[in-house]
Amino acid sequence: MAELIIRRGPDSGTRVKLADELVIGRSSRVGSGLREGFLSLGDAEISRRHVRLFRDGARWFVEDLGSTNGTLMHGRFLRPGQPRELADSDEIFFGNTQAVFRLRSVPEATDTGQMADFDLAAGSDGEGLAIVSERDFQPDVSMVVDASRLLQRLRGAAREEEAAADDALLKRMQAIVQVSVALGAITDRQELYRRIADLLFEIFSGAERVFVVALDRRSGRYRTLVRRSREGELATGEYALSRTIVREVVEQGNALLLMDALEDRHYGAQDSVVNLAIRSVMCAPLLHDEEVLGLIQVDTRQGPEAFSSEDLEILTGISAQVAIAMKNARLYEDIEGLFEGFVKASVQAIEARDPTTAGHSFRVADYTERLAMAVDRADLPALRAVRFDREQIQEIRYAALLHDFGKVGVRERVLTKAKKLYPYELRELRLRFQYAKACLERQAWRDLLDLSQAGTMSPAEFRRHREKVEAQVREEIRKLDRFLETIIEVNEPDYYYDKNTGRLQAIREYRFTDRDGASLPLIGDYEFSVLSFAHGSLNPEERREIESHVSHTFEFLSLIPWTRPLARIPEIAHAHHEKLDGTGYPLGLSAEEIPVQSKIMAIADIFDALTAGDRPYREGISTDLALAILDNEVNEGKLDGDLFRIFVDAGVYRSRLG
């Protein structure tokens, strides 16, 4: 049975059972999935037909199909059109995707009874649980105890004063307490599983292998959480668990000890024992509030009687503590999921006030998180001391998601302002120009009428004078039209006054006479100021209002009772507009005063603002031009050069989001 598992990338978790041939690529259709021997992935870095896997008899091969970015296996790129044979557990890399090829055989059932529905695909580590089936029998093993009653007895004895003098019981209780303390503060599941294995090897010196298996009550399927030997992870062929043991422990809730498995008349002929030469086995259920969550098994090939009844009692007590830790980790993940949903909903609610920039916060969070991870892996001398653990990556991601949260305190018309003058202000200005033209024409015709009535000119002289006046009026109207064209040009957000010094000043100095004889300007002081000195589309007052969103963000986020690992979120978000040379806002921090997380976010925020095509005041620019602008900011001492170099070299600027 051959299978391909996507472990990393946009389609992480995808599993495909292989028939005879599978082509992998990036589909032009919406969505990803398997269709007629073609697996389409959402990885933007792979080609439309990137790589194929095919079978020749019992052997499997992989072939690069002339892809743009290549296919990597065993540290080397495959030559296009030259197939390479695959072995079990081979890893294949293409684009941002890591895939694992699995080739395994599943032992056939030897009993005539109904085979339980065991999951051979699921698992946090991508590995399944191999179950060996035996004929039904009544267990005849070295020791079988009711785990629930054993736990009650342990707890009762612990409350007795004479228990302190019982060395055996004291040893049991010390081991259980050791596990409880060690696992109590771990909330990450993978770290929890690693620590469980380490503790079991510490406590049971004779143990060679450790398994932790979980049961999904809804589906009735099992999955391996831990499969370790003292040397490291076990390969598929190095482990198999007895179905009968699993049934006895999980379904009956019993703890089980096999002092000499090879000699036991029920286990000595079983594949799981004989093939792996297992001599001693202990197995205990993961009990929590009378619910069996799975089991823990430890075994060894070194010899019989490696474990005692006392060891089984210790393992049973440890299993109860592990079950509590697993429940707590699951609860913590559920809480994290709820909080993640709250954060995303909050961001969407804020961005809904400005639909033109929707998606900005999510893209900035993606850039920021990936840049932080790249910095953590980097070996630049200036950044060797900068390291981020899982919780710190989560902290910087939340800070990036919420960095614009304070825009809730900014007027919506300021957020969505596309040009220097608001539309209603430009309409008013256009009407003023029309009024000025009408006044010019009206005054010219009134002067001609008065002159005609005075009778001081002959008809020929009056005609020549009228033609001259009409020409002057037409020229003046053309002048006003040019003035209006200048204003429309200067009203664009990327126009700066110093590009054409004097044109706006000439318009400002121009005056016309209204119908009441009053002298009026074409543009007022406010309009002149906005058109002359606005930064982008915002005038100085509006710019200050926009910049205040950073302080609003800090105030809002400071009201949230963050847990210790997330405590710096307000501070990180507060400083994302600061510059190394002190010219940023709102605090004017410089260099070492700015948290490195904020420096990372600053690069992500500026890059997205430059390249996003959804800004109300301009279209997005090309990636190359945006990187050139950021490079100029580095040269001017505003952005961190080492962080920018990683941003480019690690390809962080290639967005995974739309």
Beta strands, then each sheet from edge to edge (+ up, - down):
strand 1: 2-8
strand 2: 15-17
strand 3: 21-25
strand 4: 33-35
strand 5: 38-40
strand 6: 51-56
strand 7: 59-64
strand 8: 71-73
strand 9: 76-77
strand 10: 84-85
strand 11: 91-94
strand 12: 97-103
strand 13: 131-132
strand 14: 143-146
strand 15: 209-216
strand 16: 221-229
strand 17: 232-233
strand 18: 241-242
strand 19: 254-258
strand 20: 280-288
strand 21: 291-300
strand 22: 511-513
strand 23: 519-521
sheet 1: 2+ 1- 12+ 11- 8+ 9-
sheet 2: 4+ 5- 3- 6+ 7- 10+
sheet 3: 13+ 18+
sheet 4: 14+ 19- 20+ 21- 15+ 16- 17+
sheet 5: 22+ 23-
end
